[in-house]
Amino acid sequence: MPRYKDEPPAVRVYTVCDESKYLIVRNVPALGCGDELKQLFATYGEVEDCKPMDAEECEAFTDVYWIKFHMISNARFAKRKLDESVFLGNRLQVSYATEYETLSDTKEKLEGRRKEVLGRLKSGRSRGHEMQSIGVSNPPLLHGSPSQVSQQLDIKQGCYPKEMDQLSKVDPSLITRVSSDQDYFPLQSMNETVRRVREKLDKIESTSSNMQSGQASKKMRVDNRRRI
C-alpha cells in the first residue's frame, strides 16, 4: 500500500483467504540477482521455486520475481519480515499471489488453518482446567462473625494453594466456635493476622474510652451572667 510523508503507515489485515504460499516480489534491482534473492527468502523456509516475471509491468531498472514456498507459514513469516526491507539498495515490495493457487492448494490452506484454530482452542481449554485444578483465583473479602469467616475459609475461597490441603484435613467443628483468647485457625500465618487485628481493635477501643472519660471529667460551666 502507498505511504506518504505526511500520513502514518497504512496497516492491512489479511485473512486466511488472502494469505498464500505464493509471493510476488517487486522493486528488485535488475542486476540478475535471482539466486541472491532466493537465498534471502530461503532463510525463512524451504523455497520450491523462484523465477522472474518478464511479462509483469514494473519500474525502470527493476524486476519482478515469483516465489513459491513449501509451507504457507514460511511464506507468511517471510512476507512479514522482508516487506519494505532493503535489498541491494532497493526497498522490496512483497505481496501474496493467491491467483496462482490451485484447488488443492486452497483446500490445504483452509484445512491447515482449521487445525491450527482447533489446536489453539484445545490448548486454551487445557490451561483453564489446569488453573482451576490448582485453585488460582482472586481471594474474596471475608466478612461477618468469626464463625461465618471460618465457614467461608472452610469452603477454600480465601486460602492459598499450599494451605488448602492442610485446611481440608482439619475438622470444621474445631474452628467454628472458639473463645476470643484462643486461635481461630490451625495455621500460624492466619493466627498472626488475627492477633494483629485484635491489637489494633483494642488500641482503638482504649483510645475512644480515654476520650470519653476525659470529656466526662470536665466540669460543666455555670453561666452566672445577669440576663437583661
LINTA-V588240 format. One record per backbone hydrogen bond with DSSP energy under -0.5 kcal/mol. CO is the residue of the C=O (numbers start at 1). NH is the residue of the N-H. If there is no record, write none. Layout:
BEGIN
co=CO nh=NH
co=CO nh=NH
END
This chain:
BEGIN
co=4 nh=7
co=15 nh=19
co=21 nh=69
co=22 nh=97
co=23 nh=67
co=24 nh=26
co=24 nh=95
co=25 nh=65
co=26 nh=93
co=28 nh=63
co=29 nh=31
co=29 nh=33
co=33 nh=37
co=34 nh=38
co=35 nh=39
co=36 nh=40
co=37 nh=41
co=38 nh=42
co=39 nh=43
co=40 nh=43
co=41 nh=44
co=42 nh=45
co=46 nh=48
co=46 nh=70
co=49 nh=68
co=51 nh=66
co=52 nh=54
co=53 nh=56
co=59 nh=62
co=61 nh=30
co=63 nh=28
co=64 nh=53
co=65 nh=25
co=66 nh=51
co=67 nh=23
co=68 nh=48
co=68 nh=49
co=71 nh=75
co=72 nh=76
co=73 nh=77
co=74 nh=78
co=75 nh=79
co=76 nh=80
co=77 nh=81
co=78 nh=82
co=79 nh=83
co=82 nh=85
co=85 nh=92
co=87 nh=90
co=90 nh=87
co=90 nh=92
co=92 nh=84
co=93 nh=26
co=95 nh=24
co=97 nh=100
co=98 nh=101
co=102 nh=106
co=103 nh=107
co=104 nh=108
co=105 nh=109
co=106 nh=110
co=107 nh=111
co=108 nh=112
co=109 nh=113
co=110 nh=114
co=111 nh=115
co=112 nh=116
co=113 nh=117
co=114 nh=118
co=115 nh=119
co=116 nh=120
co=117 nh=121
co=118 nh=122
co=119 nh=123
co=120 nh=124
co=121 nh=125
co=122 nh=126
co=123 nh=127
co=124 nh=128
co=125 nh=129
co=126 nh=130
co=127 nh=131
co=128 nh=132
co=129 nh=133
co=130 nh=134
co=131 nh=135
co=131 nh=136
co=135 nh=137
co=145 nh=149
co=146 nh=150
co=147 nh=151
co=148 nh=152
co=149 nh=153
co=150 nh=154
co=151 nh=155
co=152 nh=155
co=152 nh=157
co=153 nh=156
co=157 nh=140
co=160 nh=163
co=160 nh=164
co=161 nh=165
co=163 nh=167
co=164 nh=168
co=165 nh=169
co=167 nh=170
co=171 nh=174
co=172 nh=175
co=172 nh=176
co=179 nh=182
co=187 nh=191
co=188 nh=192
co=189 nh=193
co=190 nh=194
co=191 nh=195
co=192 nh=196
co=193 nh=197
co=194 nh=198
co=195 nh=199
co=196 nh=200
co=197 nh=201
co=198 nh=202
co=199 nh=203
co=200 nh=204
co=201 nh=205
co=202 nh=206
co=203 nh=207
co=204 nh=208
co=205 nh=209
co=206 nh=210
co=207 nh=211
co=208 nh=212
co=209 nh=213
co=210 nh=214
co=211 nh=215
co=212 nh=216
co=213 nh=217
co=214 nh=218
co=221 nh=223
co=222 nh=224
END
